[in-house]
Amino acid sequence: MIAKAPLHTTHQPSAGGTGTEVVLNVGPVAHGGHCVARHEGRVIFVRHGIPGEKVRVRLTDAEEKAKFWRADVVEVLAASPDRVDHFWHAADSLRAWGHGHPPVGGAEFGHMTLARQRSLKAEVLAEQLTRLAGVGQLPDGAGPSVEAVGGQDDGGNGLGWRTRASFSVTPGGKLGMHAHRSTHIVPVREMPLAVDAINALRLWDLDLQGIDRVEVAAPANGSRSLVLLAPGPGTKPKRLNAVAAQLPGEVSVATFDPATEAVTQVRGRTWVQETAAGHDYRVTGAGFWQIHRDAPGALVGGVTEFLQDGGFLHPGAVVADLYAGAGLFTAVLADAVGETGSVLSVEGAPGTSRDARKNLHAAPQVEIVQGRVERVLRQKPRNFDALVLDPPRAGAGKAVVGQLVEAQPRAIAYVSCDPASFARDVGYFRQAGWDLSGLRAFDLYPHTHHLETVALLTPRA
């Protein structure tokens, strides 16, 4: 049964139209977790709808001079057959607006079947590749598809996969999450996308006064969890210790500065131990690690399959892992090239680079360098057989792509979490005489609009 939010007047419309409710026909999906609709000639980006539906929406961003508006669905007038009841009340747009407030962000696709979620993600990826990269067809002649990960196709519900979670804190000191593009914090009492170890902490029962943000890491291997507290201005150590005392004794607690990522011990470790592809990895503080419990294995498999099948990764090969983080791909590359090969591992964040040194200290074929990718490649030119490129969400960018092309590797395995920056960079490679020779996409973020891609790029013959 589909809930319908009653019409209400909790939020009065502004002069620009924000708060007004209108009826729309939902159009195609677009990058960013929304669909496109039109109202009186105006483009409106609608969240929580499905293409083909007729809905009533509340305008959430509707300044008169804006090129487009934004809106949330508050009532479904003609539902898609792929619509289901949302699994999480706090993220359910219909229910939340029915109670007079916006839903939390982070589960914006939770109102549709997993199969439809993946088909929409595939549409977005195909559109971005066509528009930004000029790729109309993949090497196999088919369009991109998005693969289920972690048993989603075997009766799975797409829940309980996050090994990391980020929360805000309400003015009253309770756990909460922000609404999309808003400073409004909604209190939460569950996180259905998170693994059991995170929910078992019952962070919503804690008095978090004096804390601005809470980050949690619960490794998929079941090892010791870490709770990171970002203290507000003027918060004293006594208050931090009081928060830590509310948590189970086996959980590590530390403070962190979101601006500098500096981590300070309160109790236990300032790091967690992850396990993937036969290796253990130390990851300090809020250092990067894939958040889906099955993501490391899926991505390592995608990268190594492309490079090994193409003959680019083998004993004695010369390779590099760029934006290497704590060394997830570096360790696997080192295994593949053996002691007769070499691996250059480059990471910009000092703390994460230190983790990589600890994680790879027993691999003499690995050289770990902390610094900007383009600078390191200029300083250490080599005849690379292959490069692994795993940049942040913003992508590599034109300058780095140019540097990679100048390095003249035989192949590049590109790992991306954003289809727009990925497609833009593929366009740069194509302009430089490279081809998209292989592509796989993984649904590592069920119930959200996000996806992960692994691509093989090779110089044009």
Secondary structure, 3 states (H helix, E strand, C coil): CCCCCCCCCCCCCCCCCCCCEEEEECCCEECCCEEEEEECCEEEEEECCCCCCEEEEEEEECCCCCCEEEEEEEEEEECCCCECCCCCHHHCHHHHHHCCCCCECCCCCCCECHHHHHHHHHHHHHHHHHHHHCCCCCCCCCCCCEECCCCCCCCCCCCCCECEEEEEECCCCCEEEEECCCCCEEECCCCCCECHHHHCCCHHHCCCCCEEEEEEECCCCCCCCEEEEEECCCCCHHHHHHHHHCCCCCCEEEEECCCCCCEEEEECCCEEEEEECCEEEEEECCCCCCCECCHHHHHHHHHHHHHHHCCCCCCCCEEEEECCCCCHHHHHHHHHHCCCCEEEEEECCHHHHHHHHHHCCCCCCEEEEECCHHHHHHHCCCCCCEEEECCCCCCCCHHHHHHHHHHCCCCEEEEECCHHHHHHHHHHHHHCCEEEEEEEEECCCCCCCCCEEEEEEEECC
